[in-house]
Amino acid sequence: MALNGLLSPQKEVVRVFYKDMWDHADKSLIPKIFHEGFTFRGSLGPKLVGHDQFASYVDWVTSAFGQYTTDILAMIEEGNHVSGKMRFHGYHRQELFGVAPSGRHVWWIGMPIFTFEGPKVRDLYVLGDIYGLIARLKGQD
């Protein structure tokens, strides 16, 4: 998805979340993106509340996957919601889902739904293709 056009303010927050915060593990952006006490369900399964729990999740994901990156494939906005299709990828360097580190470049698709309250996110729910990821971790795909 080319992001060189003008984005709405909500889509720009989503872009910052993936390309600036996640791709660089820049946790200083968390309070700029999310309300304190926001709710989060990640593509890898955990359900979290607030900045501190989310910051720990960022550390966990970026340590499990070297060169962790998100490709924004699509974004859709309606009212106070932004959804989309993302491809998450990196190099498998820690045990995950019972699979020993392989060093393989792996990826999975995630479908987020961001719910905004004002300029910040109040809730983020991400459905992830865990089965596809596990197959790639095992070298089966």
C-alpha positions in Angstrom: 0.0 0.0 0.0 1.5 3.3 -1.0 1.3 5.7 1.9 2.6 8.8 0.0 -0.8 10.4 -0.2 -2.5 12.4 2.5 -3.9 10.3 5.3 -6.8 11.2 7.6 -5.7 12.0 11.1 -6.9 8.6 12.3 -5.1 6.7 9.5 -2.0 8.7 10.3 -2.1 7.5 13.9 -2.3 3.9 12.6 0.6 4.6 10.2 2.7 6.0 13.1 1.7 3.0 15.2 3.1 0.5 12.7 5.9 2.3 10.8 7.3 4.5 13.6 6.4 2.7 16.9 6.6 -1.0 15.9 9.2 -1.0 13.2 11.6 0.9 15.5 10.3 -0.5 18.8 9.9 3.2 19.9 7.8 2.8 23.0 8.0 6.5 23.7 5.2 6.8 21.2 2.8 4.7 23.2 1.3 7.5 25.3 0.9 9.7 22.1 -1.1 7.0 20.4 -3.1 5.4 23.2 -5.2 6.6 26.1 -4.0 5.4 29.5 -6.0 2.2 30.3 -6.6 1.4 26.7 -7.5 -2.2 25.9 -5.5 -4.4 23.5 -5.8 -7.9 22.0 -2.7 -8.7 20.0 -2.3 -10.7 16.8 -0.4 -13.3 18.8 -3.2 -13.7 21.3 -2.6 -11.7 24.6 -5.2 -9.5 26.1 -3.7 -6.4 27.8 -4.7 -3.2 29.4 -2.6 0.0 29.6 0.7 1.4 28.5 2.9 -0.7 30.7 1.5 -4.1 29.7 1.6 -3.0 26.0 5.2 -1.9 26.3 6.1 -5.4 27.7 4.3 -6.9 24.7 6.4 -4.8 22.3 9.6 -6.0 24.0 8.5 -9.6 23.8 7.5 -9.5 20.1 10.6 -7.5 19.0 12.9 -9.9 20.9 11.2 -13.0 19.5 11.5 -11.6 15.9 14.6 -9.9 14.7 14.2 -7.0 12.3 10.4 -7.0 13.1 8.5 -5.0 10.5 4.9 -4.3 9.5 3.8 -3.9 5.9 0.5 -1.9 5.7 -1.4 -3.7 2.9 -4.7 -1.9 3.3 -6.5 0.6 5.7 -10.2 1.2 5.9 -11.8 4.0 7.9 -15.4 4.5 9.1 -16.4 6.8 11.8 -14.1 6.4 14.8 -12.7 3.0 13.5 -9.8 2.2 11.3 -9.3 -1.4 10.2 -6.9 -3.0 7.7 -4.7 -5.8 6.6 -1.2 -6.0 7.8 1.7 -8.3 7.2 4.0 -8.7 10.2 7.4 -10.3 9.7 10.8 -10.9 11.2 13.5 -13.4 11.9 12.5 -16.2 14.4 15.0 -15.9 17.2 13.2 -17.1 20.4 11.0 -20.0 21.2 7.4 -19.3 20.2 4.4 -21.6 20.3 6.7 -24.4 21.3 8.9 -24.0 18.3 12.6 -23.5 18.9 14.3 -20.5 17.3 15.0 -21.3 13.6 16.5 -18.0 12.3 13.9 -18.3 9.4 12.3 -15.2 8.0 8.6 -15.7 8.9 5.4 -13.7 8.5 1.7 -13.6 9.3 -1.3 -11.6 8.4 -3.1 -9.5 11.0 -6.4 -7.6 10.7 -6.6 -4.8 13.3 -9.6 -2.8 14.4 -8.6 0.5 16.0 -11.3 2.3 18.0 -10.6 6.0 18.6 -11.9 8.2 21.3 -10.8 11.7 20.2 -7.3 11.7 18.7 -6.1 8.7 20.6 -6.9 4.9 20.5 -9.2 3.6 23.2 -9.2 -0.1 22.0 -7.2 -2.1 19.5 -8.2 -5.7 18.6 -5.9 -7.6 16.1 -6.9 -10.9 14.7 -3.8 -12.8 13.6 -3.2 -15.8 11.3 -1.5 -17.9 14.1 -1.8 -21.2 12.2 0.0 -19.7 9.2 2.7 -18.3 11.5 3.2 -21.7 13.3 3.5 -23.5 10.0 6.2 -21.0 8.8 8.0 -21.2 12.2 8.2 -25.0 11.6 9.3 -24.6 7.9 6.1 -26.1 6.6 5.0 -23.2 4.4 
